């Protein structure tokens, strides 16, 4: 009895998880990551690229990048048909905390790279 070996091609990276923090917030993965990405991109590029102004004041950069989060979350919940104040606030706070960690790490890395 001869068995043929079939080589299944495996990918280097597995698929993104379908369940995560976004599931508990009643957002889709795309909505959660999209809001987070837009907010981080605003932080990086408002007033010019962050790396060209790493030691400058980041007042407007910070305020505008956080201000967009509740509006984007409200739009996502409205699109999902579940726009209620408490879930919008909770999801906004969670995304803001994740963004805080990401942007702090990015700012430290940029500061260290420019030293």
Backbone as XML, in Angstrom:
<?xml version="1.0"?>
<chain id="A" units="angstrom">
  <residue number="1" name="UNK">
    <atom name="N" x="0.841" y="-1.163" z="0.000"/>
    <atom name="CA" x="0.000" y="0.000" z="0.000"/>
    <atom name="C" x="0.893" y="1.234" z="0.000"/>
  </residue>
  <residue number="2" name="UNK">
    <atom name="N" x="0.772" y="1.998" z="-1.010"/>
    <atom name="CA" x="1.615" y="3.175" z="-1.155"/>
    <atom name="C" x="0.830" y="4.429" z="-0.808"/>
  </residue>
  <residue number="3" name="UNK">
    <atom name="N" x="1.373" y="5.184" z="0.109"/>
    <atom name="CA" x="0.704" y="6.419" z="0.504"/>
    <atom name="C" x="1.436" y="7.590" z="-0.139"/>
  </residue>
  <residue number="4" name="UNK">
    <atom name="N" x="0.665" y="8.480" z="-0.680"/>
    <atom name="CA" x="1.278" y="9.675" z="-1.248"/>
    <atom name="C" x="1.262" y="10.782" z="-0.217"/>
  </residue>
  <residue number="5" name="UNK">
    <atom name="N" x="2.366" y="11.426" z="-0.139"/>
    <atom name="CA" x="2.452" y="12.538" z="0.796"/>
    <atom name="C" x="2.037" y="13.806" z="0.080"/>
  </residue>
  <residue number="6" name="UNK">
    <atom name="N" x="1.045" y="14.418" z="0.599"/>
    <atom name="CA" x="0.625" y="15.699" z="0.027"/>
    <atom name="C" x="1.161" y="16.786" z="0.937"/>
  </residue>
  <residue number="7" name="UNK">
    <atom name="N" x="1.824" y="17.702" z="0.352"/>
    <atom name="CA" x="2.347" y="18.802" z="1.161"/>
    <atom name="C" x="1.367" y="19.958" z="1.107"/>
  </residue>
  <residue number="8" name="UNK">
    <atom name="N" x="0.776" y="20.197" z="2.226"/>
    <atom name="CA" x="-0.105" y="21.358" z="2.321"/>
    <atom name="C" x="0.766" y="22.565" z="2.561"/>
  </residue>
  <residue number="9" name="UNK">
    <atom name="N" x="0.503" y="23.559" z="1.836"/>
    <atom name="CA" x="1.283" y="24.785" z="1.983"/>
    <atom name="C" x="0.719" y="25.582" z="3.153"/>
  </residue>
  <residue number="10" name="UNK">
    <atom name="N" x="1.537" y="25.808" z="4.128"/>
    <atom name="CA" x="1.093" y="26.574" z="5.286"/>
    <atom name="C" x="1.587" y="28.008" z="5.158"/>
  </residue>
  <residue number="11" name="UNK">
    <atom name="N" x="0.789" y="28.888" z="5.642"/>
    <atom name="CA" x="1.171" y="30.293" z="5.570"/>
    <atom name="C" x="2.120" y="30.624" z="6.717"/>
  </residue>
  <residue number="12" name="UNK">
    <atom name="N" x="2.908" y="31.641" z="6.500"/>
    <atom name="CA" x="3.859" y="32.061" z="7.518"/>
    <atom name="C" x="3.130" y="32.588" z="8.753"/>
  </residue>
  <residue number="13" name="UNK">
    <atom name="N" x="2.062" y="33.313" z="8.528"/>
    <atom name="CA" x="1.271" y="33.855" z="9.626"/>
    <atom name="C" x="-0.122" y="33.257" z="9.561"/>
  </residue>
  <residue number="14" name="UNK">
    <atom name="N" x="-0.692" y="33.005" z="10.710"/>
    <atom name="CA" x="-2.056" y="32.508" z="10.754"/>
    <atom name="C" x="-3.044" y="33.633" z="10.516"/>
  </residue>
  <residue number="15" name="UNK">
    <atom name="N" x="-4.312" y="33.309" z="10.399"/>
    <atom name="CA" x="-5.309" y="34.360" z="10.192"/>
    <atom name="C" x="-5.475" y="35.197" z="11.455"/>
  </residue>
  <residue number="16" name="UNK">
    <atom name="N" x="-5.948" y="36.406" z="11.261"/>
    <atom name="CA" x="-6.234" y="37.250" z="12.419"/>
    <atom name="C" x="-7.346" y="36.608" z="13.235"/>
  </residue>
  <residue number="17" name="UNK">
    <atom name="N" x="-7.316" y="36.783" z="14.536"/>
    <atom name="CA" x="-8.383" y="36.201" z="15.353"/>
    <atom name="C" x="-9.738" y="36.822" z="15.012"/>
  </residue>
  <residue number="18" name="UNK">
    <atom name="N" x="-10.761" y="35.995" z="15.079"/>
    <atom name="CA" x="-12.104" y="36.500" z="14.793"/>
    <atom name="C" x="-12.782" y="37.026" z="16.056"/>
  </residue>
  <residue number="19" name="UNK">
    <atom name="N" x="-12.288" y="36.595" z="17.193"/>
    <atom name="CA" x="-12.827" y="37.074" z="18.461"/>
    <atom name="C" x="-11.727" y="37.790" z="19.220"/>
  </residue>
  <residue number="20" name="UNK">
    <atom name="N" x="-12.090" y="38.840" z="19.891"/>
    <atom name="CA" x="-11.116" y="39.598" z="20.662"/>
    <atom name="C" x="-11.825" y="40.647" z="21.485"/>
  </residue>
  <residue number="21" name="UNK">
    <atom name="N" x="-11.097" y="41.653" z="21.870"/>
    <atom name="CA" x="-11.670" y="42.717" z="22.685"/>
    <atom name="C" x="-12.831" y="43.408" z="21.966"/>
  </residue>
  <residue number="22" name="UNK">
    <atom name="N" x="-12.772" y="43.462" z="20.631"/>
    <atom name="CA" x="-13.835" y="44.086" z="19.844"/>
    <atom name="C" x="-15.146" y="43.316" z="19.979"/>
  </residue>
  <residue number="23" name="UNK">
    <atom name="N" x="-15.068" y="42.001" z="20.220"/>
    <atom name="CA" x="-16.275" y="41.195" z="20.377"/>
    <atom name="C" x="-17.025" y="41.605" z="21.643"/>
  </residue>
  <residue number="24" name="UNK">
    <atom name="N" x="-16.292" y="41.805" z="22.712"/>
    <atom name="CA" x="-16.911" y="42.216" z="23.978"/>
    <atom name="C" x="-17.509" y="43.607" z="23.882"/>
  </residue>
  <residue number="25" name="UNK">
    <atom name="N" x="-16.983" y="44.417" z="22.959"/>
    <atom name="CA" x="-17.486" y="45.782" z="22.797"/>
    <atom name="C" x="-18.610" y="45.880" z="21.771"/>
  </residue>
  <residue number="26" name="UNK">
    <atom name="N" x="-18.999" y="44.777" z="21.168"/>
    <atom name="CA" x="-20.029" y="44.730" z="20.122"/>
    <atom name="C" x="-19.622" y="45.488" z="18.864"/>
  </residue>
  <residue number="27" name="UNK">
    <atom name="N" x="-18.316" y="45.517" z="18.588"/>
    <atom name="CA" x="-17.814" y="46.079" z="17.340"/>
    <atom name="C" x="-17.253" y="44.940" z="16.505"/>
  </residue>
  <residue number="28" name="UNK">
    <atom name="N" x="-17.195" y="45.136" z="15.205"/>
    <atom name="CA" x="-16.519" y="44.146" z="14.377"/>
    <atom name="C" x="-15.017" y="44.381" z="14.479"/>
  </residue>
  <residue number="29" name="UNK">
    <atom name="N" x="-14.248" y="43.395" z="14.080"/>
    <atom name="CA" x="-12.797" y="43.542" z="14.100"/>
    <atom name="C" x="-12.367" y="44.705" z="13.222"/>
  </residue>
  <residue number="30" name="UNK">
    <atom name="N" x="-12.981" y="44.833" z="12.060"/>
    <atom name="CA" x="-12.659" y="45.921" z="11.148"/>
    <atom name="C" x="-12.977" y="47.287" z="11.732"/>
  </residue>
  <residue number="31" name="UNK">
    <atom name="N" x="-14.107" y="47.398" z="12.409"/>
    <atom name="CA" x="-14.478" y="48.669" z="13.027"/>
    <atom name="C" x="-13.493" y="49.049" z="14.129"/>
  </residue>
  <residue number="32" name="UNK">
    <atom name="N" x="-13.181" y="48.094" z="14.990"/>
    <atom name="CA" x="-12.264" y="48.354" z="16.100"/>
    <atom name="C" x="-10.889" y="48.767" z="15.581"/>
  </residue>
  <residue number="33" name="UNK">
    <atom name="N" x="-10.327" y="47.956" z="14.693"/>
    <atom name="CA" x="-8.993" y="48.241" z="14.168"/>
    <atom name="C" x="-8.986" y="49.493" z="13.295"/>
  </residue>
  <residue number="34" name="UNK">
    <atom name="N" x="-10.078" y="49.739" z="12.571"/>
    <atom name="CA" x="-10.171" y="50.934" z="11.741"/>
    <atom name="C" x="-10.178" y="52.210" z="12.566"/>
  </residue>
  <residue number="35" name="UNK">
    <atom name="N" x="-10.978" y="52.235" z="13.620"/>
    <atom name="CA" x="-11.030" y="53.406" z="14.500"/>
    <atom name="C" x="-9.672" y="53.622" z="15.159"/>
  </residue>
  <residue number="36" name="UNK">
    <atom name="N" x="-9.065" y="52.547" z="15.625"/>
    <atom name="CA" x="-7.753" y="52.638" z="16.255"/>
    <atom name="C" x="-6.704" y="53.144" z="15.260"/>
  </residue>
  <residue number="37" name="UNK">
    <atom name="N" x="-6.728" y="52.626" z="14.047"/>
    <atom name="CA" x="-5.751" y="53.030" z="13.025"/>
    <atom name="C" x="-5.912" y="54.502" z="12.646"/>
  </residue>
  <residue number="38" name="UNK">
    <atom name="N" x="-7.151" y="54.956" z="12.449"/>
    <atom name="CA" x="-7.380" y="56.358" z="12.100"/>
    <atom name="C" x="-6.902" y="57.272" z="13.223"/>
  </residue>
  <residue number="39" name="UNK">
    <atom name="N" x="-7.194" y="56.892" z="14.454"/>
    <atom name="CA" x="-6.788" y="57.699" z="15.596"/>
    <atom name="C" x="-5.263" y="57.778" z="15.716"/>
  </residue>
  <residue number="40" name="UNK">
    <atom name="N" x="-4.591" y="56.658" z="15.543"/>
    <atom name="CA" x="-3.124" y="56.651" z="15.621"/>
    <atom name="C" x="-2.524" y="57.433" z="14.452"/>
  </residue>
  <residue number="41" name="UNK">
    <atom name="N" x="-3.101" y="57.291" z="13.265"/>
    <atom name="CA" x="-2.592" y="58.035" z="12.103"/>
    <atom name="C" x="-2.760" y="59.545" z="12.304"/>
  </residue>
  <residue number="42" name="UNK">
    <atom name="N" x="-3.873" y="59.949" z="12.884"/>
    <atom name="CA" x="-4.050" y="61.368" z="13.194"/>
    <atom name="C" x="-2.968" y="61.843" z="14.156"/>
  </residue>
  <residue number="43" name="UNK">
    <atom name="N" x="-2.683" y="61.037" z="15.171"/>
    <atom name="CA" x="-1.633" y="61.403" z="16.123"/>
    <atom name="C" x="-0.278" y="61.538" z="15.424"/>
  </residue>
  <residue number="44" name="UNK">
    <atom name="N" x="-0.003" y="60.632" z="14.497"/>
    <atom name="CA" x="1.297" y="60.640" z="13.832"/>
    <atom name="C" x="1.465" y="61.781" z="12.838"/>
  </residue>
  <residue number="45" name="UNK">
    <atom name="N" x="0.362" y="62.243" z="12.221"/>
    <atom name="CA" x="0.514" y="63.159" z="11.095"/>
    <atom name="C" x="-0.124" y="64.538" z="11.241"/>
  </residue>
  <residue number="46" name="UNK">
    <atom name="N" x="-0.884" y="64.814" z="12.296"/>
    <atom name="CA" x="-1.442" y="66.162" z="12.480"/>
    <atom name="C" x="-0.295" y="67.129" z="12.735"/>
  </residue>
  <residue number="47" name="UNK">
    <atom name="N" x="-0.263" y="68.199" z="11.966"/>
    <atom name="CA" x="0.799" y="69.185" z="12.130"/>
    <atom name="C" x="2.137" y="68.740" z="11.571"/>
  </residue>
  <residue number="48" name="UNK">
    <atom name="N" x="2.121" y="67.772" z="10.690"/>
    <atom name="CA" x="3.362" y="67.245" z="10.120"/>
    <atom name="C" x="3.723" y="65.925" z="10.783"/>
  </residue>
  <residue number="49" name="UNK">
    <atom name="N" x="4.588" y="65.171" z="10.160"/>
    <atom name="CA" x="4.967" y="63.873" z="10.734"/>
    <atom name="C" x="5.551" y="64.015" z="12.143"/>
  </residue>
  <residue number="50" name="UNK">
    <atom name="N" x="5.172" y="63.131" z="13.016"/>
    <atom name="CA" x="5.593" y="63.177" z="14.415"/>
    <atom name="C" x="7.111" y="63.154" z="14.554"/>
  </residue>
  <residue number="51" name="UNK">
    <atom name="N" x="7.788" y="62.361" z="13.743"/>
    <atom name="CA" x="9.233" y="62.214" z="13.880"/>
    <atom name="C" x="10.003" y="63.482" z="13.541"/>
  </residue>
  <residue number="52" name="UNK">
    <atom name="N" x="9.366" y="64.419" z="12.844"/>
    <atom name="CA" x="10.050" y="65.692" z="12.581"/>
    <atom name="C" x="9.827" y="66.693" z="13.708"/>
  </residue>
  <residue number="53" name="UNK">
    <atom name="N" x="8.879" y="66.395" z="14.592"/>
    <atom name="CA" x="8.557" y="67.288" z="15.715"/>
    <atom name="C" x="8.500" y="66.501" z="17.027"/>
  </residue>
  <residue number="54" name="UNK">
    <atom name="N" x="9.387" y="65.552" z="17.200"/>
    <atom name="CA" x="9.304" y="64.646" z="18.356"/>
    <atom name="C" x="9.406" y="65.359" z="19.700"/>
  </residue>
  <residue number="55" name="UNK">
    <atom name="N" x="10.133" y="66.439" z="19.768"/>
    <atom name="CA" x="10.325" y="67.135" z="21.045"/>
    <atom name="C" x="9.409" y="68.350" z="21.199"/>
  </residue>
  <residue number="56" name="UNK">
    <atom name="N" x="8.545" y="68.588" z="20.246"/>
    <atom name="CA" x="7.640" y="69.746" z="20.294"/>
    <atom name="C" x="6.414" y="69.426" z="21.143"/>
  </residue>
  <residue number="57" name="UNK">
    <atom name="N" x="5.595" y="70.430" z="21.359"/>
    <atom name="CA" x="4.336" y="70.236" z="22.077"/>
    <atom name="C" x="3.381" y="69.419" z="21.208"/>
  </residue>
  <residue number="58" name="UNK">
    <atom name="N" x="2.696" y="68.498" z="21.829"/>
    <atom name="CA" x="1.775" y="67.625" z="21.097"/>
    <atom name="C" x="0.322" y="67.877" z="21.492"/>
  </residue>
  <residue number="59" name="UNK">
    <atom name="N" x="0.022" y="69.073" z="21.973"/>
    <atom name="CA" x="-1.317" y="69.385" z="22.474"/>
    <atom name="C" x="-2.399" y="69.124" z="21.440"/>
  </residue>
  <residue number="60" name="UNK">
    <atom name="N" x="-2.296" y="69.723" z="20.255"/>
    <atom name="CA" x="-3.333" y="69.553" z="19.228"/>
    <atom name="C" x="-3.343" y="68.140" z="18.685"/>
  </residue>
  <residue number="61" name="UNK">
    <atom name="N" x="-2.187" y="67.590" z="18.525"/>
    <atom name="CA" x="-2.041" y="66.216" z="18.021"/>
    <atom name="C" x="-2.791" y="65.236" z="18.933"/>
  </residue>
  <residue number="62" name="UNK">
    <atom name="N" x="-2.577" y="65.384" z="20.224"/>
    <atom name="CA" x="-3.209" y="64.486" z="21.197"/>
    <atom name="C" x="-4.715" y="64.715" z="21.248"/>
  </residue>
  <residue number="63" name="UNK">
    <atom name="N" x="-5.130" y="65.978" z="21.373"/>
    <atom name="CA" x="-6.558" y="66.274" z="21.511"/>
    <atom name="C" x="-7.373" y="65.830" z="20.304"/>
  </residue>
  <residue number="64" name="UNK">
    <atom name="N" x="-6.900" y="66.143" z="19.117"/>
    <atom name="CA" x="-7.669" y="65.776" z="17.931"/>
    <atom name="C" x="-7.699" y="64.272" z="17.698"/>
  </residue>
  <residue number="65" name="UNK">
    <atom name="N" x="-6.598" y="63.593" z="18.001"/>
    <atom name="CA" x="-6.579" y="62.144" z="17.781"/>
    <atom name="C" x="-7.489" y="61.406" z="18.769"/>
  </residue>
  <residue number="66" name="UNK">
    <atom name="N" x="-7.671" y="61.956" z="19.961"/>
    <atom name="CA" x="-8.613" y="61.347" z="20.906"/>
    <atom name="C" x="-10.042" y="61.797" z="20.654"/>
  </residue>
  <residue number="67" name="UNK">
    <atom name="N" x="-10.238" y="63.011" z="20.170"/>
    <atom name="CA" x="-11.591" y="63.542" z="19.955"/>
    <atom name="C" x="-12.352" y="62.767" z="18.895"/>
  </residue>
  <residue number="68" name="UNK">
    <atom name="N" x="-11.652" y="62.187" z="17.949"/>
    <atom name="CA" x="-12.318" y="61.466" z="16.866"/>
    <atom name="C" x="-12.895" y="60.123" z="17.335"/>
  </residue>
  <residue number="69" name="UNK">
    <atom name="N" x="-12.342" y="59.567" z="18.401"/>
    <atom name="CA" x="-12.728" y="58.217" z="18.833"/>
    <atom name="C" x="-14.213" y="58.090" z="19.170"/>
  </residue>
  <residue number="70" name="UNK">
    <atom name="N" x="-14.795" y="58.924" z="20.043"/>
    <atom name="CA" x="-16.222" y="58.737" z="20.373"/>
    <atom name="C" x="-17.148" y="58.898" z="19.161"/>
  </residue>
  <residue number="71" name="UNK">
    <atom name="N" x="-16.800" y="59.819" z="18.260"/>
    <atom name="CA" x="-17.640" y="60.014" z="17.072"/>
    <atom name="C" x="-17.568" y="58.802" z="16.142"/>
  </residue>
  <residue number="72" name="UNK">
    <atom name="N" x="-16.383" y="58.251" z="15.990"/>
    <atom name="CA" x="-16.228" y="57.063" z="15.143"/>
    <atom name="C" x="-16.916" y="55.843" z="15.769"/>
  </residue>
  <residue number="73" name="UNK">
    <atom name="N" x="-16.813" y="55.705" z="17.072"/>
    <atom name="CA" x="-17.483" y="54.597" z="17.764"/>
    <atom name="C" x="-18.993" y="54.749" z="17.660"/>
  </residue>
  <residue number="74" name="UNK">
    <atom name="N" x="-19.497" y="55.964" z="17.846"/>
    <atom name="CA" x="-20.942" y="56.201" z="17.720"/>
    <atom name="C" x="-21.419" y="55.878" z="16.308"/>
  </residue>
  <residue number="75" name="UNK">
    <atom name="N" x="-20.645" y="56.245" z="15.302"/>
    <atom name="CA" x="-21.014" y="55.931" z="13.917"/>
    <atom name="C" x="-21.021" y="54.422" z="13.686"/>
  </residue>
  <residue number="76" name="UNK">
    <atom name="N" x="-20.056" y="53.710" z="14.253"/>
    <atom name="CA" x="-20.003" y="52.253" z="14.100"/>
    <atom name="C" x="-21.197" y="51.593" z="14.776"/>
  </residue>
  <residue number="77" name="UNK">
    <atom name="N" x="-21.535" y="52.037" z="15.995"/>
    <atom name="CA" x="-22.695" y="51.469" z="16.685"/>
    <atom name="C" x="-23.988" y="51.816" z="15.947"/>
  </residue>
  <residue number="78" name="UNK">
    <atom name="N" x="-24.063" y="53.017" z="15.436"/>
    <atom name="CA" x="-25.257" y="53.408" z="14.677"/>
    <atom name="C" x="-25.410" y="52.517" z="13.444"/>
  </residue>
  <residue number="79" name="UNK">
    <atom name="N" x="-24.303" y="52.252" z="12.773"/>
    <atom name="CA" x="-24.327" y="51.384" z="11.597"/>
    <atom name="C" x="-24.737" y="49.961" z="11.966"/>
  </residue>
  <residue number="80" name="UNK">
    <atom name="N" x="-24.330" y="49.513" z="13.168"/>
    <atom name="CA" x="-24.692" y="48.172" z="13.631"/>
    <atom name="C" x="-26.112" y="48.119" z="14.203"/>
  </residue>
  <residue number="81" name="UNK">
    <atom name="N" x="-26.750" y="49.281" z="14.342"/>
    <atom name="CA" x="-28.105" y="49.324" z="14.884"/>
    <atom name="C" x="-28.161" y="49.208" z="16.397"/>
  </residue>
  <residue number="82" name="UNK">
    <atom name="N" x="-27.073" y="49.522" z="17.082"/>
    <atom name="CA" x="-27.028" y="49.395" z="18.539"/>
    <atom name="C" x="-26.470" y="50.647" z="19.195"/>
  </residue>
  <residue number="83" name="UNK">
    <atom name="N" x="-26.855" y="51.787" z="18.730"/>
    <atom name="CA" x="-26.322" y="53.043" z="19.274"/>
    <atom name="C" x="-26.982" y="53.365" z="20.610"/>
  </residue>
  <residue number="84" name="UNK">
    <atom name="N" x="-26.259" y="53.081" z="21.686"/>
    <atom name="CA" x="-26.696" y="53.392" z="23.048"/>
    <atom name="C" x="-25.556" y="54.121" z="23.745"/>
  </residue>
  <residue number="85" name="UNK">
    <atom name="N" x="-25.835" y="55.046" z="24.641"/>
    <atom name="CA" x="-24.774" y="55.855" z="25.263"/>
    <atom name="C" x="-23.722" y="55.056" z="26.040"/>
  </residue>
  <residue number="86" name="UNK">
    <atom name="N" x="-24.135" y="54.124" z="26.880"/>
    <atom name="CA" x="-23.165" y="53.412" z="27.724"/>
    <atom name="C" x="-22.190" y="52.566" z="26.888"/>
  </residue>
  <residue number="87" name="UNK">
    <atom name="N" x="-22.664" y="51.751" z="25.933"/>
    <atom name="CA" x="-21.691" y="51.006" z="25.118"/>
    <atom name="C" x="-20.764" y="51.913" z="24.304"/>
  </residue>
  <residue number="88" name="UNK">
    <atom name="N" x="-21.259" y="53.046" z="23.854"/>
    <atom name="CA" x="-20.414" y="53.985" z="23.103"/>
    <atom name="C" x="-19.310" y="54.524" z="24.014"/>
  </residue>
  <residue number="89" name="UNK">
    <atom name="N" x="-19.664" y="54.879" z="25.237"/>
    <atom name="CA" x="-18.672" y="55.403" z="26.181"/>
    <atom name="C" x="-17.646" y="54.325" z="26.529"/>
  </residue>
  <residue number="90" name="UNK">
    <atom name="N" x="-18.114" y="53.116" z="26.826"/>
    <atom name="CA" x="-17.208" y="52.027" z="27.204"/>
    <atom name="C" x="-16.257" y="51.700" z="26.059"/>
  </residue>
  <residue number="91" name="UNK">
    <atom name="N" x="-16.785" y="51.560" z="24.858"/>
    <atom name="CA" x="-15.935" y="51.243" z="23.706"/>
    <atom name="C" x="-14.942" y="52.371" z="23.430"/>
  </residue>
  <residue number="92" name="UNK">
    <atom name="N" x="-15.381" y="53.607" z="23.580"/>
    <atom name="CA" x="-14.490" y="54.748" z="23.373"/>
    <atom name="C" x="-13.344" y="54.745" z="24.372"/>
  </residue>
  <residue number="93" name="UNK">
    <atom name="N" x="-13.641" y="54.445" z="25.629"/>
    <atom name="CA" x="-12.610" y="54.410" z="26.663"/>
    <atom name="C" x="-11.608" y="53.285" z="26.389"/>
  </residue>
  <residue number="94" name="UNK">
    <atom name="N" x="-12.107" y="52.116" z="25.996"/>
    <atom name="CA" x="-11.209" y="50.991" z="25.717"/>
    <atom name="C" x="-10.299" y="51.303" z="24.539"/>
  </residue>
  <residue number="95" name="UNK">
    <atom name="N" x="-10.856" y="51.837" z="23.469"/>
    <atom name="CA" x="-10.037" y="52.184" z="22.302"/>
    <atom name="C" x="-9.037" y="53.281" z="22.664"/>
  </residue>
  <residue number="96" name="UNK">
    <atom name="N" x="-9.455" y="54.252" z="23.472"/>
    <atom name="CA" x="-8.541" y="55.314" z="23.892"/>
    <atom name="C" x="-7.388" y="54.759" z="24.723"/>
  </residue>
  <residue number="97" name="UNK">
    <atom name="N" x="-7.652" y="53.777" z="25.575"/>
    <atom name="CA" x="-6.585" y="53.184" z="26.383"/>
    <atom name="C" x="-5.603" y="52.387" z="25.511"/>
  </residue>
  <residue number="98" name="UNK">
    <atom name="N" x="-6.126" y="51.655" z="24.547"/>
    <atom name="CA" x="-5.246" y="50.922" z="23.628"/>
    <atom name="C" x="-4.407" y="51.909" z="22.826"/>
  </residue>
  <residue number="99" name="UNK">
    <atom name="N" x="-5.032" y="52.989" z="22.378"/>
    <atom name="CA" x="-4.320" y="54.022" z="21.620"/>
    <atom name="C" x="-3.254" y="54.685" z="22.492"/>
  </residue>
  <residue number="100" name="UNK">
    <atom name="N" x="-3.554" y="54.925" z="23.750"/>
    <atom name="CA" x="-2.589" y="55.524" z="24.664"/>
    <atom name="C" x="-1.317" y="54.683" z="24.735"/>
  </residue>
  <residue number="101" name="UNK">
    <atom name="N" x="-1.473" y="53.392" z="24.880"/>
    <atom name="CA" x="-0.311" y="52.504" z="24.950"/>
    <atom name="C" x="0.457" y="52.522" z="23.626"/>
  </residue>
  <residue number="102" name="UNK">
    <atom name="N" x="-0.260" y="52.399" z="22.511"/>
    <atom name="CA" x="0.401" y="52.393" z="21.199"/>
    <atom name="C" x="1.160" y="53.686" z="20.927"/>
  </residue>
  <residue number="103" name="UNK">
    <atom name="N" x="0.524" y="54.803" z="21.161"/>
    <atom name="CA" x="1.175" y="56.075" z="20.854"/>
    <atom name="C" x="2.322" y="56.363" z="21.820"/>
  </residue>
  <residue number="104" name="UNK">
    <atom name="N" x="2.207" y="55.944" z="23.070"/>
    <atom name="CA" x="3.309" y="56.135" z="24.016"/>
    <atom name="C" x="4.526" y="55.322" z="23.580"/>
  </residue>
  <residue number="105" name="UNK">
    <atom name="N" x="4.297" y="54.084" z="23.177"/>
    <atom name="CA" x="5.398" y="53.246" z="22.695"/>
    <atom name="C" x="6.017" y="53.851" z="21.437"/>
  </residue>
  <residue number="106" name="UNK">
    <atom name="N" x="5.181" y="54.298" z="20.515"/>
    <atom name="CA" x="5.703" y="54.926" z="19.287"/>
    <atom name="C" x="6.521" y="56.166" z="19.595"/>
  </residue>
  <residue number="107" name="UNK">
    <atom name="N" x="6.037" y="57.010" z="20.485"/>
    <atom name="CA" x="6.746" y="58.242" z="20.825"/>
    <atom name="C" x="8.080" y="57.942" z="21.501"/>
  </residue>
  <residue number="108" name="UNK">
    <atom name="N" x="8.109" y="56.956" z="22.374"/>
    <atom name="CA" x="9.361" y="56.570" z="23.021"/>
    <atom name="C" x="10.347" y="56.010" z="21.989"/>
  </residue>
  <residue number="109" name="UNK">
    <atom name="N" x="9.852" y="55.150" z="21.100"/>
    <atom name="CA" x="10.735" y="54.586" z="20.067"/>
    <atom name="C" x="11.294" y="55.668" z="19.155"/>
  </residue>
  <residue number="110" name="UNK">
    <atom name="N" x="10.459" y="56.629" z="18.769"/>
    <atom name="CA" x="10.929" y="57.731" z="17.919"/>
    <atom name="C" x="11.952" y="58.572" z="18.692"/>
  </residue>
  <residue number="111" name="UNK">
    <atom name="N" x="11.686" y="58.853" z="19.963"/>
    <atom name="CA" x="12.623" y="59.626" z="20.772"/>
    <atom name="C" x="13.956" y="58.925" z="20.945"/>
  </residue>
  <residue number="112" name="UNK">
    <atom name="N" x="13.933" y="57.630" z="21.163"/>
    <atom name="CA" x="15.168" y="56.866" z="21.315"/>
    <atom name="C" x="15.930" y="56.818" z="19.989"/>
  </residue>
  <residue number="113" name="UNK">
    <atom name="N" x="15.214" y="56.650" z="18.887"/>
    <atom name="CA" x="15.857" y="56.577" z="17.575"/>
    <atom name="C" x="16.524" y="57.900" z="17.198"/>
  </residue>
  <residue number="114" name="UNK">
    <atom name="N" x="15.991" y="59.010" z="17.676"/>
    <atom name="CA" x="16.552" y="60.314" z="17.345"/>
    <atom name="C" x="17.660" y="60.750" z="18.313"/>
  </residue>
  <residue number="115" name="UNK">
    <atom name="N" x="17.886" y="59.992" z="19.360"/>
    <atom name="CA" x="18.932" y="60.348" z="20.340"/>
    <atom name="C" x="20.311" y="60.092" z="19.796"/>
  </residue>
</chain>
